[in-house]
Amino acid sequence: MAVPLPDGQTLFLIDLTYTVPLAEIAPLIDDHMAWVQAHFDAGLFLVAGAKVPRSGGMILATAPDRGTIEAALPDDPFHRQGVATYDVTEFKPNTRAPGLFAPAPAIALGGGDG
């Protein structure tokens, strides 16, 4: 099944690795998450989360080119404080699971007979 991306867009996997103990990362988490949310809001990031075990994080992003992704990274508080490294991998997906990238179904709230 083809992967539906907007024209001119491709996918990128951003592999973020902490370079300091988690105790030094913790005070920066809220600012980092605000940075992540800003890029979700802008349509750059699609999925993000912590690695298990907690050695960094992964971000799936979409952009027209690698430069767009790389331009966003220096604004991350982790980058500004020098507590993480980033490995960006571009890939061109050609298959996907059925339903991936499909609109989410509407969820009815309240009003039950229960």
ChimeraX attribute file (.defattr): number of C-alpha atoms within 10 A of each C-alpha:
attribute: neighborCount
match mode: 1-to-1
recipient: residues
	/A:1	10
	/A:2	10
	/A:3	14
	/A:4	14
	/A:5	14
	/A:6	10
	/A:7	7
	/A:8	9
	/A:9	14
	/A:10	17
	/A:11	21
	/A:12	23
	/A:13	20
	/A:14	22
	/A:15	17
	/A:16	21
	/A:17	19
	/A:18	19
	/A:19	15
	/A:20	12
	/A:21	10
	/A:22	13
	/A:23	8
	/A:24	12
	/A:25	18
	/A:26	10
	/A:27	10
	/A:28	15
	/A:29	13
	/A:30	11
	/A:31	13
	/A:32	18
	/A:33	14
	/A:34	13
	/A:35	18
	/A:36	19
	/A:37	15
	/A:38	13
	/A:39	15
	/A:40	15
	/A:41	11
	/A:42	9
	/A:43	12
	/A:44	21
	/A:45	22
	/A:46	15
	/A:47	13
	/A:48	17
	/A:49	11
	/A:50	13
	/A:51	13
	/A:52	8
	/A:53	7
	/A:54	10
	/A:55	15
	/A:56	19
	/A:57	18
	/A:58	18
	/A:59	18
	/A:60	18
	/A:61	22
	/A:62	23
	/A:63	19
	/A:64	14
	/A:65	14
	/A:66	15
	/A:67	9
	/A:68	12
	/A:69	20
	/A:70	13
	/A:71	9
	/A:72	12
	/A:73	16
	/A:74	13
	/A:75	11
	/A:76	18
	/A:77	20
	/A:78	22
	/A:79	16
	/A:80	11
	/A:81	11
	/A:82	13
	/A:83	18
	/A:84	20
	/A:85	15
	/A:86	17
	/A:87	12
	/A:88	17
	/A:89	12
	/A:90	17
	/A:91	10
	/A:92	11
	/A:93	12
	/A:94	9
	/A:95	10
	/A:96	12
	/A:97	9
	/A:98	10
	/A:99	9
	/A:100	11
	/A:101	12
	/A:102	8
	/A:103	7
	/A:104	8
	/A:105	6
	/A:106	6
	/A:107	6
	/A:108	7
	/A:109	6
	/A:110	7
	/A:111	6
	/A:112	6
	/A:113	4
	/A:114	4
